[in-house]
Amino acid sequence: MGKNINPIFFRLGKFSQYHSLWYSNKKKYFKKLKADILIKEIFKKNFFFNNVNDIDIIISNLLKINIYFTELNKIEDFYLYIDSLIIEISKILKKNIIINFILEEDINSKNLSFLIINQINNKSSIKRIIKKEVIKLINKFNGCKVQISGRLEGIDIARKEWYLFGSIPLHTIRNNIDYFFYETITQYGILGIKTWIFKKNL
């Protein structure tokens, strides 16, 4: 079960929280669901690589959006696009919009994945890249596993490279596991990266 189910969904309500918070009756459910999906697509299209960790969408009498960042300077860059963003969202859902910026300094699986993806096109060994990035952040988690699959380093036969530090207990919900999967396009084809992080319990 540990490798066949998304670790975030498995722990939903325990360590992972819902990022879409709204309620609707049967008649209006489709409209709110469609608006929720379209708002997330806007953020994914424009700010996917800008260290945006998560987005909370809260729909009630007004629309409240909480945006989680890892770096303070990224929040400052976000202000340049906030007017066009509000106009685009208001076309989907005609409500008053409140946007909150929340700074999270903890490393997560998405940040680690993008640190590795940005170096994949280099000629050096992919396993060496993974190991270097994990060792930099070794004090921020109990365990970490990174797996990259595809035509690595231009070799004709697809293969997997992975690196494991510490332990990743996937079979229990008592531990906080952060997971991220992403596919990136390189000159040799599509590479898939999976990242698991076992965070320290407070």
Order of alpha helices (4+ residues) and beta strands (2+ residues): alpha-beta-alpha-beta-beta-alpha-alpha-beta-alpha-alpha-beta-beta-beta-beta
